[in-house]
Amino acid sequence: MFFVDPETYKKYKDEVLRLSNAFQVNVQEHLPPEKRQRGLSDKEIAERLGLEERVVREIRVVAERDVYPLAEWEQAIAFKDRACRAFARHGNAYVFKYRHELEQEAP
């Protein structure tokens, strides 16, 4: 097991989450291209913040669990399951033509 010092975690948690894919707000299609930014990999974040990649990964993983409640993780898993099943039935057409199936199957 690997543990990050609590002070290091507190110091870098918000910045690691902001730079990662944890909050996917910068890649939305409605944003103009000059404002879009992809999330950085753990290695890229580590280089930017002057940390070890392993430290960044631990901070990100723990912080994601701190930020998102268990119910949200469960909803994401259920949505992905429904989306995969719809894709298996309809291919890419499910995104537009059969999207209502995903919404109807929601718990």
C-alpha positions as CSV (number, residue, x, y, z in Angstrom):
1,M,0.0,0.0,0.0
2,F,1.0,3.6,-0.6
3,F,-0.1,6.5,1.5
4,V,0.3,10.3,0.9
5,D,1.0,12.5,3.8
6,P,-2.2,14.2,4.9
7,E,-0.7,17.7,4.5
8,T,0.5,17.0,1.0
9,Y,-3.0,15.6,0.2
10,K,-4.7,18.8,1.5
11,K,-2.3,21.1,-0.3
12,Y,-2.6,19.5,-3.7
13,K,-6.1,17.8,-3.8
14,D,-8.0,20.7,-5.5
15,E,-5.3,21.4,-8.0
16,V,-4.9,17.7,-8.9
17,L,-8.7,17.3,-9.4
18,R,-8.9,20.5,-11.5
19,L,-6.1,19.4,-13.8
20,S,-7.3,15.8,-14.2
21,N,-10.4,14.3,-15.9
22,A,-12.3,14.2,-12.6
23,F,-14.3,17.3,-13.6
24,Q,-15.0,17.2,-17.3
25,V,-16.1,20.7,-17.9
26,N,-13.5,21.9,-20.3
27,V,-14.0,19.5,-23.2
28,Q,-17.7,20.2,-23.8
29,E,-18.6,20.7,-27.4
30,H,-20.4,24.0,-26.8
31,L,-17.2,25.7,-25.7
32,P,-15.2,27.5,-28.3
33,P,-12.0,25.6,-29.3
34,E,-9.7,28.1,-27.7
35,K,-11.3,27.5,-24.3
36,R,-11.3,23.7,-24.4
37,Q,-8.7,21.8,-22.4
38,R,-8.3,18.2,-22.0
39,G,-7.6,16.7,-18.6
40,L,-4.0,15.9,-17.9
41,S,-2.6,12.5,-17.1
42,D,-1.2,11.8,-13.7
43,K,2.3,12.0,-15.2
44,E,1.6,15.4,-16.7
45,I,0.1,16.7,-13.5
46,A,3.1,15.4,-11.6
47,E,5.5,17.2,-13.9
48,R,3.5,20.4,-13.6
49,L,3.3,20.4,-9.8
50,G,6.7,19.0,-9.2
51,L,5.4,15.8,-7.6
52,E,6.0,12.1,-8.2
53,E,3.5,10.5,-10.5
54,R,2.6,7.9,-7.8
55,V,1.8,10.8,-5.3
56,V,-0.5,12.5,-7.9
57,R,-2.3,9.2,-8.6
58,E,-2.9,8.5,-4.9
59,I,-4.2,12.1,-4.4
60,R,-6.5,11.9,-7.4
61,V,-7.9,8.5,-6.5
62,V,-8.6,9.4,-2.9
63,A,-9.9,12.9,-3.8
64,E,-12.3,11.5,-6.4
65,R,-13.8,9.2,-3.7
66,D,-14.0,12.2,-1.3
67,V,-15.8,14.4,-3.8
68,Y,-18.3,12.0,-5.3
69,P,-20.8,10.2,-3.1
70,L,-21.2,6.4,-3.5
71,A,-24.6,6.9,-5.1
72,E,-23.1,8.9,-7.9
73,W,-20.6,6.1,-8.7
74,E,-23.4,3.6,-8.7
75,Q,-25.5,5.8,-11.1
76,A,-22.5,6.1,-13.4
77,I,-22.0,2.4,-13.5
78,A,-25.7,1.8,-14.2
79,F,-25.6,4.4,-17.0
80,K,-22.5,2.9,-18.6
81,D,-24.1,-0.6,-18.4
82,R,-27.3,0.7,-20.1
83,A,-25.2,2.6,-22.8
84,C,-23.1,-0.5,-23.5
85,R,-26.2,-2.7,-23.9
86,A,-27.9,-0.1,-26.2
87,F,-24.7,0.1,-28.3
88,A,-24.6,-3.7,-28.6
89,R,-28.2,-3.6,-29.9
90,H,-28.1,-0.6,-32.1
91,G,-24.4,0.5,-32.7
92,N,-23.7,4.2,-32.8
93,A,-27.3,4.9,-33.8
94,Y,-28.3,4.5,-30.1
95,V,-26.7,7.9,-29.3
96,F,-29.4,9.8,-31.3
97,K,-32.1,7.5,-32.5
98,Y,-32.5,5.2,-29.4
99,R,-31.3,7.5,-26.6
100,H,-34.8,7.4,-25.1
101,E,-34.1,3.7,-24.2
102,L,-31.3,4.8,-21.9
103,E,-33.6,7.4,-20.2
104,Q,-36.5,4.9,-19.9
105,E,-34.3,2.2,-18.3
106,A,-32.9,4.6,-15.7
107,P,-33.6,3.5,-12.1
